[in-house]
Amino acid sequence: MFKAFLIKYAEIGVKGKNRDLFEEALARQIKYALKRCEGEFAVRRTRGRVYIDVLSDYDYEETVENLKTVCGISSICPMVELEDEGFEKLCRDAVDYLDAQYPDKHITFKVNARRARKNYPVESMEINALVGEKVLEAFPEIRVDVHHPDVMLYIEVREKIYMYSIEIPGPGGMPVGTNGKAMLLLSGGIDSPVAGFMVAKRGVKIDAVYFHAPPYTSERAKQKVVDLARLVARYSGPIYLHVINFTEIQLAIYEKCPHDELTIIMRRYMMRIAEEIAKKTECLGLVTGESIGQVASQTMQSLAVTNEVCTLPVFRPCIGLDKQEIVEISEKIGTYETSILPFEDCCTIFVAKHPVTKPNLEVIKRHEGNLADCIGEMLERALETDELIIVEA
């Protein structure tokens, strides 16, 4: 029945002279999402509107589910496309539309017409009144409610006439690629994929780095991270995933540094490596899934000590969320079930029994000095192991 979709956006609408750039980015992301769907589609823009025309047979549910992954979309409106065959025909089409979409007629409704084509012989207010009158004649049990209707019937008179009443929520935010690029530290846990989604929702293109520690972490653990990247890529677009062999550095830290400081020192070297890759790939910042106080390495003191090694800004989209809020987002974006698969990452393998929660920066630096004779070469070797995997949804 639906041969077109109207795509509504929110934040883009408040942009000024560069609004076209945001609309173009949104159209690109829509086309990327539609590539995953059966059928042929055409995406077109008019001022303040983005339309999708359906050019062949297609799977409605599949198409809607993929459109719901496009950051920047506030709502998806499946539309009936009508030829202009006179106002009486329009009234009959409105009655037929409501009859098909709402078998239970015990509803309230309102007609909201917009006459963008000014040579159409009936004005917007008249369309509202006359179409509403025909609907009431056809379905006596339906009632009008102009303030809080159950059904808002939209009629847009343009080069064709479009009719819709369904608004399916999208993720909102900004189109990916409109706010630069950042490097996500992606683990196999729940938090970092959520952080990647949340920063992508703000228009940031993301690359990612994963620290692998064979033989202590398995190929299944690595594949789990690739699978998580693929799920995030539904929202963010293709992700360039850098896999770094971190085993040598972890073992050196384990052997030469106090065990209660293992996690914080390990995180500092991860951030150093991630920043090095980020600078080479023209990323403007780092992204992590940390949340204040969730674990020992995420206390305010620990985060301050971790940040000290970075010159790029570190963005933490989950910083103020509790674990349940993060889990709910992960379930919404489809990463939760993969995140809880029992394949450990390098952070959990080398965790201390009693990690320090209030590390002192000067003490940490002094203990990092135990690595001074070898760490430079180890960092170079770790960067040389960089395995690039291009992950697409």
C-alpha positions as CSV (number, residue, x, y, z in Angstrom):
1,M,0.0,0.0,0.0
2,F,2.7,2.5,0.9
3,K,4.8,3.5,-2.1
4,A,6.6,6.4,-0.5
5,F,8.0,7.6,2.9
6,L,8.3,11.0,4.3
7,I,11.4,11.4,6.5
8,K,11.1,14.0,9.2
9,Y,14.1,15.4,11.1
10,A,14.3,17.7,14.1
11,E,17.7,19.3,14.9
12,I,18.6,19.8,11.2
13,G,15.6,22.1,10.9
14,V,17.3,24.7,13.2
15,K,20.4,24.9,11.1
16,G,21.0,28.1,9.1
17,K,22.7,28.6,5.7
18,N,24.5,25.2,6.0
19,R,21.3,23.3,6.4
20,D,21.7,21.8,2.9
21,L,24.9,20.1,4.0
22,F,23.1,18.3,6.8
23,E,20.2,17.3,4.5
24,E,22.7,15.9,2.0
25,A,24.4,13.9,4.7
26,L,21.0,12.6,5.9
27,A,20.1,11.5,2.4
28,R,23.5,9.7,2.1
29,Q,22.9,7.8,5.3
30,I,19.4,6.9,4.2
31,K,20.7,5.5,0.9
32,Y,23.3,3.5,2.9
33,A,20.6,1.9,5.1
34,L,18.4,1.1,2.1
35,K,21.2,-0.9,0.4
36,R,20.5,-3.5,3.1
37,C,16.9,-3.8,1.9
38,E,15.3,-5.7,-0.9
39,G,13.8,-3.5,-3.6
40,E,14.6,-0.3,-5.4
41,F,14.3,3.2,-3.9
42,A,14.9,6.8,-4.8
43,V,15.8,9.4,-2.2
44,R,15.0,13.0,-3.0
45,R,15.0,16.3,-1.2
46,T,12.8,19.3,-1.3
47,R,13.1,22.3,1.0
48,G,12.5,20.9,4.5
49,R,11.5,17.5,3.3
50,V,13.2,14.2,2.5
51,Y,11.2,11.6,0.5
52,I,11.8,8.0,-0.3
53,D,10.0,6.7,-3.4
54,V,9.5,3.0,-3.7
55,L,10.3,1.9,-7.2
56,S,9.7,-1.9,-7.0
57,D,8.3,-4.6,-4.7
58,Y,9.8,-4.4,-1.3
59,D,9.6,-5.7,2.3
60,Y,7.9,-3.0,4.4
61,E,9.0,-4.2,7.8
62,E,12.6,-4.7,6.7
63,T,12.7,-1.2,5.2
64,V,11.3,0.5,8.3
65,E,13.7,-1.4,10.6
66,N,16.7,-0.2,8.5
67,L,15.5,3.3,8.4
68,K,15.2,3.3,12.2
69,T,19.0,3.0,12.3
70,V,19.6,6.3,10.4
71,C,20.8,9.0,12.8
72,G,19.2,12.3,12.1
73,I,15.7,10.9,11.4
74,S,13.1,11.9,14.0
75,S,10.3,10.0,12.4
76,I,9.4,7.8,9.4
77,C,6.1,8.4,7.8
78,P,4.8,5.7,5.3
79,M,2.6,7.5,2.8
80,V,0.0,6.8,0.3
81,E,0.8,8.6,-3.0
82,L,-2.3,9.9,-4.9
83,E,-2.7,11.4,-8.3
84,D,-4.7,14.7,-8.4
85,E,-8.0,13.4,-9.8
86,G,-10.3,16.0,-8.2
87,F,-11.3,16.9,-4.6
88,E,-14.1,14.4,-4.5
89,K,-11.7,11.6,-5.3
90,L,-9.4,12.9,-2.5
91,C,-12.2,12.7,0.0
92,R,-13.0,9.1,-1.0
93,D,-9.3,8.2,-0.8
94,A,-9.2,9.6,2.8
95,V,-12.2,7.5,3.8
96,D,-10.6,4.4,2.2
97,Y,-7.2,5.1,3.9
98,L,-8.8,5.3,7.4
99,D,-10.9,2.3,6.7
100,A,-7.9,0.2,5.8
101,Q,-5.5,1.4,8.5
102,Y,-7.9,1.5,11.4
103,P,-10.4,-1.5,11.5
104,D,-11.5,-0.4,15.0
105,K,-13.3,2.9,14.3
106,H,-13.7,3.8,17.9
107,I,-11.1,6.5,17.6
108,T,-10.8,10.2,17.5
109,F,-9.1,12.0,14.6
110,K,-8.2,15.3,13.1
111,V,-7.3,16.3,9.5
112,N,-4.2,18.3,9.0
113,A,-3.8,19.5,5.4
114,R,-0.9,21.4,3.9
115,R,-1.3,23.0,0.5
116,A,2.2,23.5,-0.9
117,R,0.9,23.8,-4.4
118,K,-1.0,27.1,-4.3
119,N,-3.0,26.5,-7.5
120,Y,-4.9,23.7,-5.9
121,P,-8.5,24.9,-5.9
122,V,-9.3,24.0,-2.2
123,E,-7.4,25.8,0.6
124,S,-5.9,24.0,3.5
125,M,-8.6,24.9,6.1
126,E,-11.3,23.8,3.6
127,I,-9.6,20.5,3.0
128,N,-9.5,19.9,6.8
129,A,-13.2,20.6,7.2
130,L,-14.6,18.9,4.0
131,V,-12.5,15.7,4.3
132,G,-13.4,15.5,8.0
133,E,-17.0,15.8,7.1
134,K,-16.8,12.9,4.7
135,V,-15.0,10.7,7.2
136,L,-17.7,11.4,9.8
137,E,-20.4,10.6,7.3
138,A,-18.7,7.3,6.4
139,F,-17.9,6.2,10.0
140,P,-20.5,7.5,12.6
141,E,-18.5,6.0,15.5
142,I,-15.5,8.1,14.8
143,R,-15.2,11.4,16.7
144,V,-13.2,14.6,16.1
145,D,-10.7,15.8,18.6
146,V,-8.7,18.8,17.5
147,H,-6.4,18.8,20.6
148,H,-5.4,15.2,21.3
149,P,-6.6,13.0,18.5
150,D,-5.8,9.3,18.4
151,V,-5.2,9.7,14.7
152,M,-3.7,12.7,12.9
153,L,-4.5,12.4,9.2
154,Y,-2.0,14.4,7.2
155,I,-2.7,15.5,3.7
156,E,0.1,17.2,1.7
157,V,-0.8,18.7,-1.6
158,R,2.3,19.0,-3.7
159,E,3.1,17.9,-7.3
160,K,1.2,14.8,-6.1
161,I,-1.0,14.4,-3.1
162,Y,0.4,12.5,-0.1
163,M,-1.6,11.1,2.8
164,Y,-0.2,9.6,6.0
165,S,-1.1,9.1,9.6
166,I,1.6,6.8,10.9
167,E,4.8,8.3,12.5
168,I,7.4,5.7,13.4
169,P,10.1,7.2,15.8
170,G,13.7,7.3,14.5
171,P,16.9,7.6,16.6
172,G,17.0,11.4,16.2
173,G,20.3,13.2,16.5
174,M,22.5,14.3,13.6
175,P,23.5,12.6,10.4
176,V,26.8,10.7,10.7
177,G,29.7,12.5,9.2
178,T,28.6,16.1,10.0
179,N,30.7,16.4,13.2
180,G,34.1,15.0,12.4
181,K,35.6,11.6,13.2
182,A,36.7,10.0,16.5
183,M,38.5,6.8,17.6
184,L,36.4,4.4,19.7
185,L,38.1,2.0,22.1
186,L,35.9,-1.0,21.5
187,S,36.0,-4.0,23.8
188,G,33.7,-7.0,24.0
189,G,31.7,-5.5,26.8
190,I,28.3,-3.8,27.0
191,D,29.4,-0.2,27.4
192,S,31.8,0.7,24.5
193,P,29.3,-0.3,21.7
194,V,26.7,2.0,23.4
195,A,29.3,4.8,23.5
196,G,30.0,4.3,19.8
197,F,26.3,4.5,19.0
198,M,25.8,7.6,21.2
199,V,28.6,9.6,19.7
200,A,27.5,8.5,16.1
201,K,24.1,9.8,17.0
202,R,25.7,13.2,17.4
203,G,27.0,13.1,13.8
204,V,30.5,11.8,14.6
205,K,32.0,9.2,12.1
206,I,33.8,6.5,14.2
207,D,36.8,4.3,13.7
208,A,37.6,1.8,16.4
209,V,40.5,0.0,18.0
210,Y,40.4,-3.3,19.8
211,F,43.3,-4.7,22.0
212,H,43.7,-8.4,21.4
213,A,45.9,-10.5,23.8
214,P,46.5,-14.0,22.3
215,P,46.7,-16.6,23.6
216,Y,44.9,-15.2,26.7
217,T,42.0,-14.0,24.5
218,S,40.7,-16.3,21.8
219,E,39.8,-15.8,18.2
220,R,36.2,-16.0,19.3
221,A,36.7,-13.0,21.5
222,K,38.1,-11.1,18.5
223,Q,35.2,-12.2,16.4
224,K,32.8,-11.0,19.1
225,V,34.2,-7.5,18.8
226,V,34.0,-7.6,15.0
227,D,30.3,-8.7,15.4
228,L,29.7,-5.8,17.8
229,A,31.3,-3.4,15.3
230,R,29.0,-4.7,12.6
231,L,26.0,-4.0,14.8
232,V,27.1,-0.5,15.6
233,A,27.9,0.1,11.9
234,R,24.1,-0.2,11.2
235,Y,23.9,3.3,12.9
236,S,27.4,4.7,12.2
237,G,28.2,3.5,8.7
238,P,31.3,1.5,7.9
239,I,33.8,1.2,10.8
240,Y,37.6,0.9,10.2
241,L,38.5,-1.5,13.1
242,H,42.2,-1.6,14.1
243,V,43.1,-4.8,16.0
244,I,46.3,-4.4,18.1
245,N,48.2,-7.3,19.7
246,F,48.6,-6.1,23.3
247,T,50.0,-9.3,24.9
248,E,53.6,-8.3,25.1
249,I,52.8,-5.0,26.8
250,Q,50.3,-6.6,29.2
251,L,52.8,-9.3,30.3
252,A,55.5,-6.6,30.9
253,I,53.1,-4.6,33.0
254,Y,52.1,-7.7,34.9
255,E,55.8,-8.6,35.6
256,K,57.2,-5.2,36.5
257,C,54.4,-3.1,38.0
258,P,52.4,-3.4,41.2
259,H,49.4,-5.7,40.7
260,D,46.9,-3.3,42.2
261,E,47.8,-0.8,39.5
262,L,47.7,-3.2,36.6
263,T,44.4,-1.9,35.2
264,I,45.2,1.8,35.4
265,I,48.6,1.4,33.8
266,M,47.2,-0.9,31.1
267,R,44.5,1.7,30.3
268,R,47.2,4.4,30.0
269,Y,49.1,2.4,27.4
270,M,45.9,1.6,25.6
271,M,45.1,5.3,25.4
272,R,48.6,6.1,24.1
273,I,48.3,3.5,21.3
274,A,44.7,4.5,20.5
275,E,45.7,8.2,20.3
276,E,48.7,7.4,18.0
277,I,46.3,5.6,15.6
278,A,43.7,8.3,15.9
279,K,46.2,11.0,14.9
280,K,47.4,9.0,11.9
281,T,43.8,8.6,10.7
282,E,42.8,12.2,11.3
283,C,40.5,11.5,14.2
284,L,39.7,14.5,16.4
285,G,39.2,12.6,19.7
286,L,39.0,9.3,21.5
287,V,35.7,7.7,22.7
288,T,35.4,5.3,25.6
289,G,32.5,3.5,27.3
290,E,33.5,4.6,30.8
291,S,30.9,5.6,33.4
292,I,31.9,7.3,36.7
293,G,32.3,4.8,39.5
294,Q,31.2,1.7,37.6
295,V,34.5,-0.1,38.3
296,A,37.8,0.8,40.0
297,S,39.4,2.1,36.8
298,Q,36.4,4.5,36.3
299,T,36.6,6.5,39.5
300,M,37.2,10.2,39.1
301,Q,40.8,9.8,40.2
302,S,41.4,6.9,37.8
303,L,39.9,8.8,34.9
304,A,42.0,11.8,35.7
305,V,45.2,9.6,35.7
306,T,44.1,7.9,32.5
307,N,43.4,11.2,30.7
308,E,46.9,12.5,31.6
309,V,48.5,10.6,28.8
310,C,46.2,12.0,26.1
311,T,46.6,15.2,24.1
312,L,43.4,14.6,22.1
313,P,40.1,15.1,23.9
314,V,38.5,12.0,25.4
315,F,34.7,11.7,25.0
316,R,32.7,9.5,27.3
317,P,29.1,9.5,26.3
318,C,28.1,7.0,29.0
319,I,29.7,9.0,31.8
320,G,26.5,9.9,33.7
321,L,24.5,6.7,33.0
322,D,24.1,3.8,35.4
323,K,24.5,0.3,34.3
324,Q,20.8,-0.4,33.7
325,E,20.5,2.7,31.5
326,I,23.4,1.5,29.4
327,V,22.0,-2.0,29.2
328,E,18.6,-0.6,28.0
329,I,20.4,1.3,25.2
330,S,22.4,-1.8,24.3
331,E,19.2,-3.8,24.0
332,K,17.6,-1.1,21.9
333,I,20.4,-1.0,19.4
334,G,20.8,-4.8,19.4
335,T,24.3,-5.2,20.9
336,Y,23.4,-6.6,24.3
337,E,23.1,-10.3,23.4
338,T,26.5,-10.2,21.7
339,S,28.1,-8.3,24.5
340,I,27.2,-10.9,27.1
341,L,28.7,-13.8,25.2
342,P,31.3,-15.5,27.4
343,F,34.5,-14.6,25.5
344,E,36.8,-12.5,27.7
345,D,38.7,-9.5,26.5
346,C,42.2,-8.5,27.6
347,C,40.9,-6.1,30.3
348,T,39.1,-8.8,32.2
349,I,41.9,-11.4,31.8
350,F,44.5,-9.3,33.5
351,V,42.4,-7.7,36.2
352,A,43.8,-7.3,39.7
353,K,42.0,-8.8,42.7
354,H,42.2,-5.6,44.6
355,P,42.7,-2.7,42.1
356,V,43.6,0.8,43.3
357,T,40.6,3.1,43.2
358,K,42.3,6.4,44.0
359,P,45.6,6.2,42.0
360,N,48.2,8.9,42.6
361,L,49.6,10.2,39.3
362,E,53.1,10.6,40.5
363,V,53.2,7.1,42.0
364,I,51.8,5.6,38.7
365,K,54.4,7.4,36.7
366,R,57.2,6.2,39.0
367,H,56.0,2.6,38.6
368,E,55.7,3.0,34.8
369,G,59.4,3.8,35.0
370,N,60.0,0.1,35.7
371,L,59.1,-0.4,32.0
372,A,61.5,2.3,30.7
373,D,64.1,0.0,29.2
374,C,61.6,-1.9,27.0
375,I,58.3,0.0,26.6
376,G,59.3,2.2,23.7
377,E,60.2,-0.8,21.5
378,M,57.1,-2.7,22.7
379,L,54.8,0.2,21.7
380,E,56.4,0.3,18.2
381,R,55.9,-3.5,17.8
382,A,52.3,-3.2,19.0
383,L,51.6,-0.6,16.4
384,E,53.2,-2.7,13.7
385,T,50.7,-5.5,14.5
386,D,47.8,-3.2,13.5
387,E,45.3,-5.4,11.6
388,L,42.7,-3.2,9.8
389,I,39.3,-4.7,9.3
390,I,36.7,-2.8,7.4
391,V,33.3,-3.6,9.1
392,E,30.0,-2.9,7.4
393,A,26.5,-3.7,8.5
